[in-house]
Amino acid sequence: MDELTLFLQRVTPQFIEGTKITIQLTLVALSLGAVMGLPAALARVYGAPWLRRLAMTYIELFRGTPLLVQLFVVYYGLPDVGITLSRFGAAYLTLGLNSGAYQAEYFRGALQAIGSGQMTAARAIGMTKVKAIRHIIIPQALRLALPAWSNEAIAMVKYTAIVFLIAVPDLMTKAKLLSGRYFNPIPVYISVAVIYIILVAIATFIMRNIERRLETPGLEIETERH
Amino acid sequence: MSKPPIVKIENLHKKYGATEVIKGISLEVQEQEVVVIIGPSGTGKSTMLRCINLLTEPDEGRIWLEDTEITDPHTDVNKVRQRIGMVFQDFNLFNHLTAVDNITIGLTKVLGMNKKEAHDKAMWELERVGLVNQAAQYPAQLSGGQKQRVAIARALGMDPHVMLFDEPTSALDPELIGEVLTVMQKLAVEGMTMLVVTHEMGFAREVSDRIIFMEHGIIVEDGPPKQLFYNPVHNRTREFLWKITELYGHDEEKPSEF
């Protein structure tokens, strides 16, 4: 057996472990991000002034500081005020809150792109504002936000690599470990790069399918006409 | 004793910033009446219409829908709006829903009907506007005229006591106007109470019971179509009708010369 095959045989189980964790981090971060982002966007667009300010503070805080700083504050800083999180807890929380800030902006753009006539028509048939937002505005806004959201999903696959700095055993951490163990960084990092590319390709494929499935028939014709 | 009016407006005022768009309008509309509101653009016709279902908040004055004073702060606006159908210039169909679902959503989410019942009712409303075959199509797949007919069906689905039309044909290509006017005429014949802001003089003359000529935020003239077309009290009415018929109408629709 040649050297490369032997090498790959040794590192593959480690890569699989790391990949699993990278995927897990991505999914949790995106979900937490959506759970934070949509309400933040709604607060910014429809909220009372104090809610709007609160949402803006959150969004600007997480968009205005480096992800790495956020991670360190959460993992090393929060224990000082009595909140100690596990490595995973800190990773999930930081990535999720960070993603939420960006997702909030994508959702906000989409909410604002829905013409005011939609809200007017919904109110005219007697819907409350809340019902109109829920049944008329949000379903359309989510479709509009999807392309930008796909971008976020793809970016998140790679952002997760930052958790290497607090030793969460993701793909990147495994790579660092293996390259040290076998004194062979080049093949290790190239393999890892390839795995990230495959993950991104899969994410792209899934998002494209979702976009296609949720497309409102005829809408693409409409946009061409204008 | 005669029935109370369906819509009653008393001394309505509305300002946008420093501009007063409506300067004291009073108006009564009886059941089954078809009232067409005409006038130059920017004279507050649409604003008045939107005040009737409180899409625009009046600054002053009172409005009643049957025996409910809708300008009373204790009135549930959402309940009132269920009784008032509104059709917009640019249709405002819910873009993510099929024609039939544009109608059912109000029935299920506002009136609380079950899905089956709502669907049957919605199909019946589509039948009324002649669009049963388009039930499964999305707004973007429909022509302008079809969209406006779905919008009418959506409003009708709520079983309104009065229908407001805000320039329903102004955004349509000329060849699509007819199908919408036909539906509106049918509604009028069926006895629907209607307030229509429009430039369609043919419709005004043939279908309406009353024409209201508005200018600069007040009602200049209010009377049966015959009076406004052939024997208007105000010269301004005659001038406007002459000009508008020349622009939008056909020769035989022109009012008598002056």
Interface residues (C-beta under 8 A of the other chain):
Chain A: G115 G117 Q118 T120 A121 A122 R123 A124 I125 G126 M127 T128 K131 H135 I136 P139 Q140 R143 T216 P217 G218 L219 I221 E222
Chain B: N53 L55 N78 K79 V80 R81 Q82 I84 G85 M86 F88 D90 N92 L93 F94 N95 H96 I105 G106 K109 V110 Q137 Y138 P139 A140 Q141 L142 A151 R154 A155 M158
